[in-house]
Structures are given as structure tokens and as C-alpha cells.
């Protein structure tokens, strides 16, 4: 099974931890659901002051879940 991951700063631009540093949280799992559940838990525990309902960000979070070892092409404009 491929390894999937999501970084906090990918779906929450400029996310900051309580210590005032950029949030370095990275969720790793074998399925999108596993990664998504870890992200929701992280948002509720660490960023509850900025995010009232993490489920409102569901689409954004799912678009930021990537598979390790795969490159996404076609995301840049013409040069």
C-alpha cells in the first residue's frame, strides 16, 4: 500500500503553533481516510483557536493529501 501524507502548512497557510513557530505537523498513513482523520485530530487539538469546525476544510485537506513517491505534473502555467 502506498504511503500518503499531508503537511499542516499545505492546507493552513501560515499555521503557527503555540510556541510561535511555523507548524511542522505531518500526517502519514496508508490511506487517505487515515491521514484525513489524523489531520482533523491535529486541527482540533492544536489549531482550535483558528479553526472552529475542521470539517468545513474537508475539500481543502483532501486536495493536500499526497502519495509519497509520486510527482504531480501539469500544475504550473506555460513558460
C-alpha positions as a printed NumPy array, in Angstrom:
array([[  0.   ,   0.   ,   0.   ],
       [  1.387,   3.435,  -0.86 ],
       [  2.284,   5.882,   1.885],
       [  0.147,   9.027,   1.893],
       [  0.897,  12.27 ,   3.715],
       [ -0.299,  15.816,   4.383],
       [  1.559,  18.776,   5.885],
       [ -0.257,  21.265,   8.085],
       [  1.116,  24.306,   6.253],
       [ -0.215,  22.941,   2.944],
       [ -3.857,  23.309,   3.966],
       [ -3.471,  26.069,   6.58 ],
       [ -1.312,  28.782,   5.119],
       [  0.894,  30.27 ,   7.807],
       [ -0.236,  27.91 ,  10.569],
       [  1.561,  28.726,  13.812],
       [  1.991,  26.536,  16.882],
       [  1.553,  27.771,  20.45 ],
       [  5.304,  28.423,  20.683],
       [  5.019,  30.966,  17.854],
       [  6.849,  28.826,  15.297],
       [  5.53 ,  27.537,  11.98 ],
       [  3.621,  24.296,  12.45 ],
       [  5.711,  21.347,  11.25 ],
       [  2.976,  18.705,  11.692],
       [  2.956,  15.988,   9.039],
       [  0.339,  13.265,   8.948],
       [  1.419,   9.918,   7.462],
       [ -0.804,   6.927,   6.758],
       [ -1.64 ,   4.119,   4.362],
       [ -4.959,   5.568,   3.227],
       [ -6.492,   8.976,   2.592],
       [ -9.001,   8.372,   5.401],
       [ -6.245,   7.584,   7.923],
       [ -4.336,  10.767,   7.011],
       [ -7.541,  12.843,   6.99 ],
       [ -8.537,  11.601,  10.475],
       [ -5.079,  12.469,  11.858],
       [ -5.314,  15.963,  10.346],
       [ -8.773,  16.564,  11.862],
       [ -7.482,  15.481,  15.289],
       [ -4.454,  17.784,  14.91 ],
       [ -6.65 ,  20.752,  13.968],
       [ -8.938,  20.178,  16.962],
       [ -6.041,  19.826,  19.417],
       [ -3.512,  22.398,  18.161],
       [ -5.342,  24.928,  15.994],
       [ -8.728,  25.053,  17.73 ],
       [ -8.3  ,  28.816,  18.239],
       [ -8.169,  29.372,  14.446],
       [-10.481,  26.633,  13.152],
       [-13.995,  26.382,  14.582],
       [-15.094,  23.331,  12.588],
       [-12.303,  21.384,  10.831],
       [-14.878,  19.531,   8.712],
       [-15.512,  22.804,   6.851],
       [-11.993,  22.378,   5.436],
       [-12.627,  18.818,   4.23 ],
       [-12.177,  19.529,   0.499],
       [ -9.066,  21.642,   1.07 ],
       [ -7.473,  18.982,   3.273],
       [ -8.24 ,  16.152,   0.832],
       [ -6.64 ,  18.129,  -2.037],
       [ -3.473,  18.435,   0.087],
       [ -3.076,  14.7  ,   0.726],
       [ -0.333,  13.331,  -1.497],
       [  1.143,   9.899,  -2.192],
       [  4.821,   9.582,  -1.353],
       [  6.98 ,   8.994,  -4.408],
       [  4.507,  10.394,  -6.929],
       [  5.065,  13.692,  -8.673],
       [  2.165,  15.82 ,  -9.793],
       [  2.676,  17.242, -13.268],
       [  0.696,  19.887, -15.051],
       [  0.228,  22.192, -12.073],
       [  2.315,  25.041, -13.45 ],
       [  1.465,  27.516, -16.143],
       [  3.132,  27.712, -19.528],
       [  6.645,  29.053, -19.585]])
